[in-house]
Amino acid sequence: MRAPLIVFPAIDLKRGQVVRLAEGDMDRATVYGDDPAHQATLFAEAGAQHLHVVDLDGAFAGESVNGDAVRGIVAAFSGHVQLGGGIRTPAAVEAWFDLGVARVVIGTAALENPQFVRDMAAAFPGGIVVAVDARDGMVATKGWADVSTTSTIDLARRFEDAGVAAVLFTDVGRDGLLKGCNVEATVDLARAVDIPVIASGGVAGIADIHVLALHARDGIEGVITGRALYDGRLDLAAALSVAQNA
C-alpha cells in the first residue's frame, strides 16, 4: 500500500519575515507576516505534520541568515521541519540536525559539489533532500539566479545510489504565480529516477493536490504549497484530507 501524499506548507524567510517570491525574484516578494513561529503554529493547528522552510537570504548568501527565525519555527512546530537555503558546509548541516531539523535540503552544492551531498547522505541517513530547481528543464542555482547546462533528470540521477531521502523539484517559472503545478514534468522526473520526488512551484488550489496524490504511485512523495495557502485559495485542512484519501 502506497503512503499518502505529504503536504508541506511553506514558510519562506526574508529578513525574518514570512514572504513569498514570484519566480524566485527577491525583488518581487510579498510579505505575509513578521512572526514565522506563529505561522508554524497555525499550520500545525490545521493538521500539518511536515513543514518546508527556506532561508531565502541564505540561499543567496551561501550561509544561514535567518537562523533565529528558523530556531523559533523548530521550537514552535511539533512535526517534521525540512530546511533549505544556503546550507553548503558539513558544519552547517550538522548544526541544523542538532537543532532538531528533520531534513536538510541541499541545492546549489548538489550541482557544484556532489561529493558533499554523498558525504552528508551517508552521515545523516534519510536526512538529506536534493533540490532540483528548473528553468525550462535546466538546473537553476544560487537562489535561482543562475541557470546551468545540466538537465534536471541528469542531476537527479547522479544521486540515485547516494541514499538521499528525496528530490525536491521546483519549476521556477511557476513558483509563486499560482499557475498550477507542473505535474507533467514532476511525474516525468519521478518516473525517471528511483528516488521519491517532492513537487513544488505553482500550486494554485485543491485540484493540484488531488492530481499529485493520484501520482503517488509514480514516486511522488509530497507537495510544497505556499502562496495558495496565504492567499486563501487553498485550505490546508482540506488539502491534507485530499492527500490522505486520494
C-alpha positions in Angstrom: 0.0 0.0 0.0 1.4 3.4 -1.0 2.0 6.1 1.5 -0.3 9.1 1.3 1.0 12.3 -0.3 2.7 14.6 2.2 1.6 18.2 2.1 4.3 20.6 3.1 3.1 24.1 3.9 5.9 26.5 3.2 7.5 29.3 5.2 9.9 31.3 3.2 12.1 33.7 5.2 13.4 37.1 4.2 14.8 39.4 6.8 13.0 37.5 9.5 9.6 37.9 7.8 7.3 35.3 6.1 7.3 36.0 2.4 6.6 34.5 -1.0 8.5 35.3 -4.1 7.4 35.4 -7.7 9.6 33.2 -9.9 12.3 33.3 -7.2 12.8 37.0 -7.6 13.8 38.6 -4.3 12.6 42.0 -5.6 9.1 40.5 -6.1 8.4 39.5 -2.5 5.0 39.6 -0.8 5.2 39.8 3.0 2.6 37.7 4.8 3.8 38.1 8.4 6.6 39.0 10.7 6.2 36.1 13.2 7.4 32.8 11.5 7.0 30.8 14.7 3.4 31.8 14.9 2.8 30.9 11.3 4.3 27.4 12.0 1.9 27.0 14.9 -1.1 27.9 12.7 -0.1 25.3 10.2 0.3 22.7 13.0 -3.2 23.6 14.3 -4.6 22.9 10.8 -3.2 19.4 11.0 0.2 19.7 9.2 2.8 17.3 10.4 5.5 18.5 7.9 6.8 21.9 7.2 9.1 23.3 4.5 11.2 26.2 5.5 13.5 28.2 3.2 16.1 30.8 4.3 15.9 32.9 1.1 18.6 35.3 2.2 20.8 32.3 3.0 20.2 30.9 -0.5 21.8 34.0 -2.0 24.4 34.5 0.7 25.6 30.9 0.8 25.2 30.7 4.6 22.4 30.9 7.2 20.9 34.4 7.5 17.6 33.8 9.2 18.9 31.4 11.9 16.9 33.0 14.7 13.6 32.7 12.8 14.4 29.0 11.9 15.1 28.2 15.6 11.8 29.8 16.6 10.0 27.7 14.0 11.6 24.4 15.1 10.7 25.2 18.7 7.1 26.0 17.9 6.3 23.2 15.4 5.8 19.7 16.8 6.2 17.9 13.5 9.0 17.5 11.0 10.8 20.6 9.7 12.5 20.4 6.3 15.0 23.3 5.8 16.8 24.7 2.8 18.7 27.8 1.8 22.4 28.4 1.8 23.4 25.1 3.5 26.7 24.3 1.9 29.1 23.0 4.6 29.2 19.9 6.8 29.2 22.1 9.9 26.0 23.8 8.7 24.3 20.5 8.0 25.3 19.1 11.4 24.2 22.3 13.3 20.7 22.1 11.9 20.2 18.5 12.7 21.5 19.2 16.2 18.8 21.9 16.5 16.1 19.4 15.6 15.5 19.9 11.9 14.3 16.6 10.3 15.7 17.1 6.8 18.2 19.4 5.2 17.7 20.5 1.6 20.8 20.9 -0.5 20.5 22.7 -3.8 23.4 24.7 -5.3 26.0 22.5 -3.6 24.4 19.4 -5.2 25.4 20.7 -8.6 28.8 22.2 -7.7 29.9 19.6 -5.1 28.1 16.3 -5.5 30.5 14.5 -3.2 29.3 16.8 -0.4 25.8 15.5 -0.9 27.0 11.9 -0.8 29.0 12.5 2.3 26.1 14.2 4.1 23.6 11.5 3.0 26.0 8.8 4.4 26.4 10.8 7.7 22.7 11.5 8.1 20.7 8.6 6.6 17.2 9.7 5.5 18.0 13.3 6.3 19.2 14.8 3.0 17.0 16.2 0.2 18.4 17.3 -3.1 16.8 20.4 -4.5 16.5 20.2 -8.3 15.2 23.6 -9.4 14.4 24.0 -13.1 14.0 26.7 -15.7 12.9 25.2 -19.0 14.2 21.8 -17.9 17.7 23.0 -16.9 19.0 23.3 -13.3 18.9 26.7 -11.7 21.2 27.5 -8.8 22.3 30.3 -6.4 18.7 31.2 -5.4 17.7 30.5 -9.0 19.8 33.4 -10.2 21.9 31.3 -12.4 20.9 28.6 -15.0 23.3 25.7 -15.7 23.7 23.4 -18.7 22.7 20.3 -16.7 19.2 18.9 -17.1 17.1 18.2 -14.0 16.9 14.5 -14.7 20.6 14.2 -15.2 21.3 15.9 -11.9 18.8 13.7 -10.0 20.2 10.5 -11.5 23.7 11.4 -10.1 22.3 10.7 -6.6 20.3 7.5 -7.1 22.9 5.5 -5.2 23.7 8.1 -2.6 21.0 7.4 -0.1 19.3 10.8 -0.3 15.7 10.9 1.1 14.1 12.7 -1.7 14.4 15.0 -4.7 12.7 18.4 -4.4 11.6 19.5 -7.8 10.6 23.1 -8.4 9.6 24.7 -11.7 11.0 28.1 -11.1 8.9 29.6 -13.9 5.7 28.8 -12.0 6.8 29.4 -8.4 4.7 31.9 -6.5 2.5 32.6 -9.6 -0.5 30.3 -8.9 -0.3 28.9 -12.4 -0.8 25.3 -11.3 1.9 22.8 -10.6 3.9 21.4 -13.5 2.5 17.9 -12.9 3.8 16.5 -16.2 7.5 17.5 -15.6 7.2 16.3 -11.9 5.8 12.9 -12.9 8.4 12.5 -15.7 11.2 13.1 -13.1 9.6 10.7 -10.6 9.4 8.0 -13.2 13.0 8.6 -14.4 14.7 8.2 -11.1 14.5 5.7 -8.2 14.2 8.4 -5.6 11.0 9.9 -4.1 10.1 13.3 -5.6 8.6 16.3 -3.9 6.6 18.7 -6.1 6.9 22.4 -5.7 6.1 25.6 -7.6 2.8 27.0 -8.8 0.2 25.1 -6.7 -3.0 27.0 -7.3 -5.6 25.1 -5.4 -7.1 21.8 -4.3 -7.0 20.3 -7.8 -3.2 20.3 -7.9 -3.2 18.4 -4.6 -5.6 15.8 -5.9 -3.8 15.2 -9.2 -0.4 14.8 -7.4 -1.9 12.5 -4.9 -3.1 10.2 -7.7 0.5 10.1 -8.9 1.9 9.0 -5.6 2.3 5.5 -7.1 4.7 7.0 -9.6 7.1 8.1 -6.9 5.8 11.5 -5.9 6.2 11.7 -2.1 4.8 15.1 -1.4 4.0 18.7 -2.5 5.0 22.0 -1.2 2.5 24.9 -1.2 2.8 28.5 -0.1 1.1 31.4 -1.8 -2.1 29.5 -2.4 -2.4 28.9 1.4 -1.5 32.5 2.3 -3.9 34.0 -0.3 -6.7 31.8 0.9 -7.0 29.8 -2.4 -6.2 26.6 -0.7 -7.4 25.4 2.7 -4.7 23.4 4.4 -7.0 21.1 6.3 -8.8 20.3 3.1 -5.5 19.7 1.2 -4.4 17.3 3.9 -7.6 15.4 3.7 -7.4 15.1 -0.1 -3.8 14.0 0.1 -4.7 11.3 2.7 -7.7 9.9 0.9 -6.9 10.1 -2.8 
